[in-house]
Amino acid sequence: MEEVKIFGHKNPDTDTIMSSLILEGLEKTLGVYHTKAYKLGNINKETKYALDYFGVKEPELLEEIEEGTSVMMVDHNAFSQSVKGIEKAKIIRVVDHHKISDFETHEPLFYLAMPVGSTATILREMFKVSGFQMDKITAGLMLSAIISDTLLLKSPTCTDKDKEVANELAEIAGVDLNTYGLAMLKAGTDLSDFTPDELINIDSKPFTTNGLKYQVAQVNTASIEDVMKDKEKIESAMNSFMQSNSIDLFVLMITDIIENNSQFIVLGKQEIAEKAFNIKLENNTAFLKGVVSRKKQVVPNIDNAIV
């Protein structure tokens, strides 16, 4: 039987890795497809903490697919954020919680999207519809994904459904939601061994609106000040990335997971960011209180500011 490859977006975060593994398990239980989960880049420390905690091996790396390859996409739908060759793939399923953009298929497919805080929340609903019991490990992976994408249920992207599912999964997984969640998030804030180039690519996504190409990267930390000590080196890395990838605007979010605020470093067409957030950048930076969500608080504002 042909292998169907399952993967999330490039520069994978915890939701994209866990959702790939979870959907692989669900599809194998259903028995219709021979599936295998992959990653499109190195996993971060937060994801590694969760995988190690529940004793799950990380997926293999997938760099490119051939024309006609059967795939399932999770936690993304934009081809610009996907694997090389995705435009000519046979897309069987998409399970996602982002806006639909830059997406077209040649054949009908199963597409499930919900306005919730995490793809894993949608997969929990798929398990319920399928009638399968949730095991401890799968529950732990789902819970980790929800905690990550909602910043322990504090992000504005978090819905009542995410909270309901997270509490249910914590009980099944046998962990205390807040204790485990904070430990997992803190594991991802150790940025000491990242170079500036690596730092801006930990969780970075490209976007294009009205022909303008922009990049929004995000790093989580328990101390914005510690990250900002290397501001000049980070800006140099951002400039190099922009030149290599023909990017018009680069926004780096340095997000404090404790206080739920973000420091922005903005390069390129700064007037767009200033208009988007009604701010005045000083030395390429601005502090945005309560802004922690790229998906809900940053990208829509930038899109609206692009004319």
Secondary structure, DSSP 8 states (H G I E B T S, - for coil): --EEEEE--SS--HHHHHHHHHHHHHHHHHTSSEEEEEESS---HHHHHHHHHTT----EE--B--TT-EEEEES---GGGS-BTGGGSEEEEEEE-S---S---SS--EEEE-SSS-HHHHHHHHHHHHT----HHHHHHHHHHHHHHHTTTTSTT--HHHHHHHHHHHHHHT--HHHHHHHHHHHTT--TT--HHHHTTSSEEEEEETTEEEEEEEEEES-HHHHHTTHHHHHHHHHHHHHHHT-SEEEEEEEETTTTEEEEEEEESHHHHHHHHT---BTTEEEEET---IIIIIHHHHHHH--
